[in-house]
Amino acid sequence: MELIHELDYVTWIFGNPQKRTVELREVPELNITAPAEAHYELTYPDFSATIDLSYASKTRERFLEVIFTDGSQTRVEVITSDDLYTAQLQHVLACIAGKETSIHTAEDALQTLKLALPEA
């Protein structure tokens, strides 16, 4: 699973949801081994978050949208670039070398994976 950063963002900001719905879809024409599309609905006490991820989309954009129970909504564009990925990789390597401390724990990563994958 590569497309789970948005789940990290949402849970980092809002914590773990009370409920979640996961829909994963294969697109055989893409010839990839991972699900090509994913749809997540995360339910919190006062709002819900919807996350759609797709390798099949013709537009390259990353965003998260939060829809509150009063009908208002917020859409946050997630900017990614090669520089960002390089910086993340450098940070991970520095953490492994003991030069920096990560704000994320193995438990955080496990929680995100549990949210990302459908229940067995």
N, C-alpha and C positions, 0 to 999 in steps of 0.2 A: 504494500500500500504506500503510494507516494503522495497521493492527494489528501493528506489529513491535516495539513497545517491550519486550515480554517477551524477545525475542531479544537486544535490547541488554542487558537486565539479566543474562541468563544468561552471555553472552559477556564482559561486564564483570567478573562475579564469577569465572567458571571458565575463561575463554579460549575459543578456537575449538575445536569438537568434532573428534574424529577422523573421524566419520561423521555424516551427517544424512539423514533421510528427510522428504520434504515431500509433503503431500497438500493440494491446494486444490480447493474446490468452489464452483461457482456456485449461487445460489438465485434463479432468474428471478423468482419472486414478489416479491422485495424491490426489484426495479427499480433496482439499483445496478450500476455498471460494474466494480467491483472484486470479487474473490472474496469470497463471503459467509462462508466457513468455511475455516479452515486448521488442519492438524494437523502438528506437527513432533516428530520424535524425534531427539534429539541424543545421540550416544554419545561418552563420555569413557572414559579408561582404567579408572576404578573405579566409574563410575556412568553412568546415562543420565538425560536430562531430556526430559520430554514437555510440549509446549506446545500447547494447544487454544485457538483463537480463533474467535469466531462473532458475526456480526451477527444471525444467525437465532435465537439463544438467547433465550428469554423472560426468563431471569434475567440481570441486569447485574452481572457479577463479573469481576475480573481476578485471576488467580493463576498461579503457576508451581509445578510439582511436580517434585521431584528424587527419583528412585528409585535407591538404591544397590544394588550387586551382592549385598550380604548380605540384601537384601529390605527393609531399612529405607527409609523415605521421609519427605520433608519437603515440606509444602505451604506456600507463602508467598503470602499475599493481597497483591495490588498495589492500593493505594488511589489512586484518581484523583479529582480534583475540578476544578471550574473554576478555583479558586485555584492549583492545581498547574500547570495549563496556562498560566495567566496568568504565573506566575513563570517557567516555561520560556521562554515567548515573550519576556519582558522580558530574560532572560539571553541569548538568541540575539541580540536587538537590541543589547544592550550589547557582545557579542562583535564584532558587525559594526562597531560604532562604535569599537572598540578600547579600550573601558573595562573589559572583563573578558576573561579567557582561558578558553576551553573546554577541558575535560579530554578531549573527544572530537575526533578528527581526521577529515578527509575519508576517510582509509583505513579508520577504524573504521566509518563510515557505509557505505562500499562493501562491507566484509566482512559487515555485517548484511544488506544487500540481497542479496548472493550467497547467504546462508543462507536468506533469506526466499523467494526465487524458485526454482522447479524448474529443474533444468539444461536448457539448450536442446538 
